[in-house]
Amino acid sequence: MSTGGSSIRRLARLALSDERGVSAIEFALLSPVVFFLVLGTVELALDMIVDASVQIAAQSASRMGLTTTVPTSGTRADEAKAIVLNILGGWQNIGGTVTINAVDYGTTYNNIGTPNYSSGMGDYGDVVSYQITVTLPKGFTGLPAYFGVPMPLTFQRNYLVQNEK
């Protein structure tokens, strides 16, 4: 004759030895972590691409001013802006903004940090600062905001060059 206690023990032993559904439980517990790791990796990679493209755009724009080459159409400033927008224009399609500032400090480095400057790419021998900025309102995935990264994401490069004489 079987007692109620032994049948409960037998059922408990059967339940503990049964491994069906363990994979589903493990997947349910770990999949959010893996999902956030993959999404974070994609966000970081895209942010690094934006940062590198801002670097390339700033170098190209400053090179246009540095060589003081007279463009075939428009001004050197227009040509530099066209170069920057050619490189960074795609980021505007996803809601980003691209800002280009060129500041002419005259013929001496001593004017840097003083109010003795004007906007533009300067003339021959002038010291010019280029500031290229890309601002993304929430990044690509929105994930950085969940981890306390201040929004919007701003990628910026500053170049200081002296135009050829």
TIFIRO-827088 format. One record per residue (C-alpha): residue number from 1; residue in three letters; x, y, z. Coordinates in steps of 0.2 Angstrom, whole numbers, always signed. Each point is the difference from the previous one (the first is absolute). Example, Ala and Ser with C-alpha at 12.3 -4.5 7.8 and 13.67 -1.06 7.14 Angstrom:
<pt 1; 'ALA'; <+62; -22; +39>>
<pt 2; 'SER'; <+6; +17; -3>>
//
This chain:
<pt 1; 'MET'; <+0; +0; +0>>
<pt 2; 'SER'; <+7; +17; -5>>
<pt 3; 'THR'; <-1; +15; +11>>
<pt 4; 'GLY'; <-3; +18; -6>>
<pt 5; 'GLY'; <+17; +5; +5>>
<pt 6; 'SER'; <+10; -12; -11>>
<pt 7; 'SER'; <-10; +5; -15>>
<pt 8; 'ILE'; <+4; +18; +3>>
<pt 9; 'ARG'; <+18; -4; +1>>
<pt 10; 'ARG'; <+0; -11; -15>>
<pt 11; 'LEU'; <-9; +15; -10>>
<pt 12; 'ALA'; <+13; +12; +7>>
<pt 13; 'ARG'; <+15; -12; -6>>
<pt 14; 'LEU'; <-8; -1; -17>>
<pt 15; 'ALA'; <-2; +19; -1>>
<pt 16; 'LEU'; <+18; +3; +5>>
<pt 17; 'SER'; <+7; -12; -12>>
<pt 18; 'ASP'; <-10; +6; -15>>
<pt 19; 'GLU'; <+10; +12; -10>>
<pt 20; 'ARG'; <-13; +4; -13>>
<pt 21; 'GLY'; <-2; +19; -3>>
<pt 22; 'VAL'; <+16; +5; +8>>
<pt 23; 'SER'; <+7; +7; -16>>
<pt 24; 'ALA'; <-16; +11; -2>>
<pt 25; 'ILE'; <+3; +7; +18>>
<pt 26; 'GLU'; <+18; +3; -3>>
<pt 27; 'PHE'; <-4; +9; -16>>
<pt 28; 'ALA'; <-13; +10; +8>>
<pt 29; 'LEU'; <+12; +6; +14>>
<pt 30; 'LEU'; <+15; +3; -11>>
<pt 31; 'SER'; <-7; +7; -17>>
<pt 32; 'PRO'; <-3; +18; +7>>
<pt 33; 'VAL'; <+18; +1; +5>>
<pt 34; 'VAL'; <+6; -6; -16>>
<pt 35; 'PHE'; <-12; +11; -10>>
<pt 36; 'PHE'; <+6; +15; +10>>
<pt 37; 'LEU'; <+19; -5; -3>>
<pt 38; 'VAL'; <-3; -1; -19>>
<pt 39; 'LEU'; <-10; +16; -1>>
<pt 40; 'GLY'; <+13; +9; +10>>
<pt 41; 'THR'; <+14; -7; -11>>
<pt 42; 'VAL'; <-9; +7; -15>>
<pt 43; 'GLU'; <-3; +17; +8>>
<pt 44; 'LEU'; <+18; +1; +5>>
<pt 45; 'ALA'; <+6; -5; -18>>
<pt 46; 'LEU'; <-12; +13; -8>>
<pt 47; 'ASP'; <+6; +13; +12>>
<pt 48; 'MET'; <+18; -3; -5>>
<pt 49; 'ILE'; <-4; +1; -18>>
<pt 50; 'VAL'; <-8; +17; +3>>
<pt 51; 'ASP'; <+15; +6; +10>>
<pt 52; 'ALA'; <+12; -6; -14>>
<pt 53; 'SER'; <-10; +8; -14>>
<pt 54; 'VAL'; <+0; +17; +10>>
<pt 55; 'GLN'; <+19; -2; +1>>
<pt 56; 'ILE'; <+2; -3; -19>>
<pt 57; 'ALA'; <-12; +15; -4>>
<pt 58; 'ALA'; <+10; +12; +12>>
<pt 59; 'GLN'; <+16; -5; -8>>
<pt 60; 'SER'; <-7; +2; -18>>
<pt 61; 'ALA'; <-8; +17; +4>>
<pt 62; 'SER'; <+16; +6; +8>>
<pt 63; 'ARG'; <+11; -6; -15>>
<pt 64; 'MET'; <-12; +10; -12>>
<pt 65; 'GLY'; <+4; +16; +11>>
<pt 66; 'LEU'; <+18; -4; +3>>
<pt 67; 'THR'; <+5; -1; -19>>
<pt 68; 'THR'; <-10; +16; -4>>
<pt 69; 'THR'; <-4; -8; -17>>
<pt 70; 'VAL'; <-12; +11; -9>>
<pt 71; 'PRO'; <-15; -12; -4>>
<pt 72; 'THR'; <-7; +0; -18>>
<pt 73; 'SER'; <-18; +5; +7>>
<pt 74; 'GLY'; <-4; +10; +15>>
<pt 75; 'THR'; <+11; +4; +15>>
<pt 76; 'ARG'; <+12; -11; +10>>
<pt 77; 'ALA'; <-12; +1; +14>>
<pt 78; 'ASP'; <-14; -7; -11>>
<pt 79; 'GLU'; <+12; -13; -6>>
<pt 80; 'ALA'; <+5; -5; +17>>
<pt 81; 'LYS'; <-18; -1; +6>>
<pt 82; 'ALA'; <-4; -11; -16>>
<pt 83; 'ILE'; <+14; -12; +5>>
<pt 84; 'VAL'; <-6; -1; +18>>
<pt 85; 'LEU'; <-19; -3; -5>>
<pt 86; 'ASN'; <+6; -13; -13>>
<pt 87; 'ILE'; <+8; -10; +14>>
<pt 88; 'LEU'; <-12; +4; +14>>
<pt 89; 'GLY'; <-16; +3; -9>>
<pt 90; 'GLY'; <-7; -18; +3>>
<pt 91; 'TRP'; <-1; +3; +18>>
<pt 92; 'GLN'; <-13; +14; -3>>
<pt 93; 'ASN'; <-11; -13; -8>>
<pt 94; 'ILE'; <-2; -9; +17>>
<pt 95; 'GLY'; <-4; +16; +10>>
<pt 96; 'GLY'; <+17; +6; +3>>
<pt 97; 'THR'; <+7; +18; -2>>
<pt 98; 'VAL'; <+16; +5; -8>>
<pt 99; 'THR'; <+8; +17; +5>>
<pt 100; 'ILE'; <+15; +8; -8>>
<pt 101; 'ASN'; <+9; +15; +7>>
<pt 102; 'ALA'; <+16; +8; -7>>
<pt 103; 'VAL'; <+8; +14; +10>>
<pt 104; 'ASP'; <+14; +11; -7>>
<pt 105; 'TYR'; <+12; +6; +13>>
<pt 106; 'GLY'; <+11; +10; -11>>
<pt 107; 'THR'; <+18; -2; -4>>
<pt 108; 'THR'; <+6; -5; +18>>
<pt 109; 'TYR'; <-3; -13; +12>>
<pt 110; 'ASN'; <-1; +13; +14>>
<pt 111; 'ASN'; <-18; +4; -5>>
<pt 112; 'ILE'; <-6; -17; +5>>
<pt 113; 'GLY'; <-11; +2; +16>>
<pt 114; 'THR'; <-3; +18; -3>>
<pt 115; 'PRO'; <-14; +10; -8>>
<pt 116; 'ASN'; <+12; +4; -14>>
<pt 117; 'TYR'; <-8; -12; -13>>
<pt 118; 'SER'; <-13; +0; -14>>
<pt 119; 'SER'; <-10; -14; -8>>
<pt 120; 'GLY'; <+6; -8; -15>>
<pt 121; 'MET'; <+15; -10; -8>>
<pt 122; 'GLY'; <+12; +15; +0>>
<pt 123; 'ASP'; <+13; +5; -13>>
<pt 124; 'TYR'; <+17; -5; -4>>
<pt 125; 'GLY'; <+10; -3; +16>>
<pt 126; 'ASP'; <-15; +2; +12>>
<pt 127; 'VAL'; <-2; -12; +15>>
<pt 128; 'VAL'; <-17; -8; -2>>
<pt 129; 'SER'; <-10; -11; +12>>
<pt 130; 'TYR'; <-12; -13; -7>>
<pt 131; 'GLN'; <-13; -8; +11>>
<pt 132; 'ILE'; <-11; -14; -7>>
<pt 133; 'THR'; <-14; -7; +11>>
<pt 134; 'VAL'; <-12; -13; -2>>
<pt 135; 'THR'; <-15; -2; +12>>
<pt 136; 'LEU'; <-11; -15; +1>>
<pt 137; 'PRO'; <-15; +3; +11>>
<pt 138; 'LYS'; <-2; -18; +7>>
<pt 139; 'GLY'; <+14; -10; -8>>
<pt 140; 'PHE'; <-5; -15; -11>>
<pt 141; 'THR'; <-8; -11; +12>>
<pt 142; 'GLY'; <-5; +11; +15>>
<pt 143; 'LEU'; <+9; -12; +11>>
<pt 144; 'PRO'; <+13; +12; +7>>
<pt 145; 'ALA'; <-13; +10; +9>>
<pt 146; 'TYR'; <-5; -15; +10>>
<pt 147; 'PHE'; <+18; -1; +6>>
<pt 148; 'GLY'; <+1; +18; +5>>
<pt 149; 'VAL'; <+9; +7; -15>>
<pt 150; 'PRO'; <-5; +18; -2>>
<pt 151; 'MET'; <-10; +4; -16>>
<pt 152; 'PRO'; <+2; +6; -14>>
<pt 153; 'LEU'; <+16; -9; -5>>
<pt 154; 'THR'; <+12; +13; -7>>
<pt 155; 'PHE'; <+16; -4; -10>>
<pt 156; 'GLN'; <+11; +15; -3>>
<pt 157; 'ARG'; <+17; +3; -8>>
<pt 158; 'ASN'; <+10; +16; +1>>
<pt 159; 'TYR'; <+15; +4; -12>>
<pt 160; 'LEU'; <+12; +15; +1>>
<pt 161; 'VAL'; <+10; +3; -16>>
<pt 162; 'GLN'; <+9; +14; -8>>
<pt 163; 'ASN'; <-4; +3; -18>>
<pt 164; 'GLU'; <+14; -1; -12>>
<pt 165; 'LYS'; <+9; +17; -5>>
//
